[in-house]
Amino acid sequence: MNAITPPIASELLKAAGESCIEAGALALDLFRPGARTAARTWSKNGGSPVTEADIGVDTFLRVRLSALLPEAAWLSEETVDDARRLSHRFVWVVDPIDGTRAYMSGSPDWAVCVALLDAGEPILGIVHAPACNATYTALRDGGARRSGETIRTSPAETLAGARIAGPKPMLDALARTESFEAADKIPSLALRLARIADGTIDAGLISPDARDWDLAAADLVLSEAGGRLSGPGGQAVAYNRTHPIHGMLMASNGALTGPLLRALERLRDGETQPV
């Protein structure tokens, strides 16, 4: 298939968004606000948790999204990886429930995430957080929205007073050299990026080992809202590689990318342990 035109991309976003909302409703059936989920749970190899809701949403979305674009390959947290995706131009990247631990414990900060890659770059992204009543969507070169309303990142230009989210060890390290406001923990990585996109927070730090499905949809939402996700050297994030695993990353409203990069460089120069 040739490049997807803007009108077709817009139609795909609408249909995929409707599928995400239906998938979110499936997960909500077993979600218990403030209490342990009613879903059956177990541990995957490596110890990370999974629930029957993760599997049910994954299966539902694979059927729906594959019907929308049959020539697209598939990459999902809950599906065995198929290396044939590497030879496909288009790839659906799905996290059925980003923030499974939050979902299991009754926290609302979890999301259904879907992105479509074209030659390794996201061209549409959806981060649907049903328990927060929020749906973030983006089209490449088409802007970003939260529940239909256009969003933009915050105007913050300095780290002083900026609201930054991330793992506590990373924030503690940054606090050795910078003055900022540590934001409340956001269990879902995709929502951490989405909340930078809508200006709720200004920046975020991401520890190594994030996967394509954690990032791709929210990356597009963030960039279309004026923000930026990058590696510690400022490089863009690459998707659909042989190993869809990433090192340390940082996300910002755009204006804070430079200050954050310089702060992290100072930490690397002055610390014997990596940040």
N, C-alpha and C positions, 0 to 999 in steps of 0.2 A: 504493500500500500504506500502511496505517496504521502507527502506531508498532509496533516490534518488542517483544513482551512479554519479560520476563526468561527464561521457559522457552525461548522460541524463540532468544533471543540466546545462551543457554547451549548449545543444540544447534548453532547456527552456529559458536560458538567451538570446540567439539569437532571438528566436521567441517573447519573451516578450519585448525585446528591439525594435524590428521592430514595435510592436504594440504601444509602447510608442512614437515612432517617428511619426507614423500616428496620434496618439491622439494629439501630440503637434501641428501637422499641422492643425488639427481641431480648436484648441484654437487660433492659429495664425491668422485664418481667421477673428476673431473678435478683435484681439489685435491691438492697435494703438500706435506705439512708440512715447513717449513723449506727448500723449494725452489720453483723457478718452476713455475707451473701447467702441466698438460699441455693445457689448453684453448687453442684459437686465440684470439688477441687482436688488437684494432685500436683506433683512436682515433675517437671521434665528433666531430661538428662542435663546435668549442670546445676540443678536445684531451683531454677526459676519456676514460679507457680503458673498454673493454667487452670481454667475453669471450663465447665461445659458450655458456658456462654461464649467464651473465646472460640471454641470449636464450632458452635452453632452459627455464630456470626460469620466466621471464615467461610464455612460451607455455603451459606446464603449468598454472600458477596461474590464468591467465585462463580456461582451459577449466573447471577445477575450481570456481573461485569463482563464475563466471557461472552455472554449473549450480545452485549452492546458493541464489543469490538473483538470478534473471534480470533483475529490475527495477532492479538496482543499476548505476550507471554505473562507469566504469573510469578510474583515473589511476595511471600507472606510469612509472618512470624510463625504461623501455625500450620504451614504446609512444607513438606520435605522439598528442599531446593532442587530445581531442575536446571542443570547447566545449559540447557538449550536456550534459556532466556538470553544468554550472552550474544546469541546470533540474531536476536529479534530487535527490530527497530523500536517497537512499542512494547512496553511492559507495565502491567498493573502492579503497583506496590501497595500492600495492604497490611495494616495492623488492626486486627479485629477489635481489640480493646487495648489501647495504649494506656498503661497505668493499671495493670491487673491487680496489683496489691491494693491500690486505692479502691478499686471496684469491690474487692473481696472484703475490705474493712468498712465499707459504707461511706467513704469519702466521695464527693461528687466529681472530683478532678480526674476523670478518665474520659477517653474519647475513641470514637471509631474513625480511623484514618485511611484515606484512599488517595493515591496519586497515580497519574498516568505519565510515564516517561516516553519521550521521543528522543532516540539516540542518546540516552543517558541523562536527559534534562527534563525536569517536571514541566508539563504543559497545562495540567490542571491539578488542583489539590483541594481536598475536603477534610476538615477536622470537625467532626460532629460530636459535641459534648451534651448528650441528652439530659443528664442529671443537672447540668448547669443552664439548660435551655438556651444553648448557643451553638450555632453552626457557622464555621469559618469556611469560606470558599475563595478560590482564586483561579484565574486564567492567565497564562503567560501574556504579558502586555495588555491585560484586561482589567487590572486592579484587583483589590482584595475587599471582601465584605464579611461582616459579622451579622448573621441573620438578616441578610439583605441590605444592610446599611454599609456604605463605603467606610473603610477604616484607614487610618494613617498612624504611623509610629509617633512617639512623643518628640517634642522639640529639644529635649535635654542635650547639652553640648559638652558638659564636663562630668567627670566621675564624681565630683564632690556633690553629695546629695542625691545622686542617681539611685534608682531602685533596681537592684540587681538580684536575680534569683540563681540558685545553683546548689550543688552539693556543699554541705557545711565545710568540709576540709578545704575546698577550693576557695570559698568565700573567706574563710579564716586566713588563708595564705594571702589573698588579695588585700585584706584589711591591714596587713603589715606595712603596706606602702601607700594605700589609698584610703580616702575617706568617702564612704558611700552608705546607702541604706540597704541592709540585707532584707530582701523581700521574703514573705512567708513561703514555705516549701510548696512547690507545685509538683505533685508526684508524676504527672504525665509530662513527658518531654515535649510532646507535640503541643500541649496547652501552654507550656512555658514559652515556646516560640510564638504561639498565637497571641499570647497576652503581651508580648513585646510588640507584635503587629498592631494591636488595637490601643496601645499606649498605656495599658494598665501598669506595666513595668517598663524599664528602659533598656535592660540588657540581661543576658543570662550566660552562665558558664555550664559547659557540658563535659562530663568526665569521659575518658576513653571507653570504648566498647559499645557506643550507640550503633544502631543498625539502620539500613536504608528505610525500613518501614517505620522507624521512630521519627524520621526526619523529613522525608521527601515531600509529603503533603504540606506540612507546616513551613518548610523552607520556602515554598512558592508563595504561601500566604504572606510570610514575612517580607520577602523581597518585593512583592507587588504592593505592599503597604509602605515601602520606603526603607525597610531594614535590610540587614545582611547577616548571613550565616557563613562563617569561615573557619579555617584552621588557624593554628597559632602563628603561622607565617603570613596570614591574610589570604591564603588560597581558597578558591571556591570549593564546595563539596562536590565530589564526583559520585555518581550513582551507577548501579548495575555493573559493578565490577565482579571479578571472580569471587572475592570475599567481600560481602557487603557490610564490612565492619569499619568503624571510623575511630580515629584517635581523639585527643582532646579538641573540643570545638568551642567557639564563642559566638554569641548572637547579640545583635544590638539594633538600636533604632536607626543605625546608619552613621549618625554623627559621632557616636561613641566607639566606633570600630577602631579608629586610630588610637585614641587614648587607652583603650583596653589592650590593644596589641603592644603598645609601649610599656604599659604596666606589667603585662605578662612577661615581656622580654626582660624587664628589670628583675623580676622574680627569678627567672631562669638564670640570670647572670649572678644573682646574689645568694641563691639557695643551692644546697648540695643535693636536695631531693627534688624530683620533678613536681610541678604543680598539677 
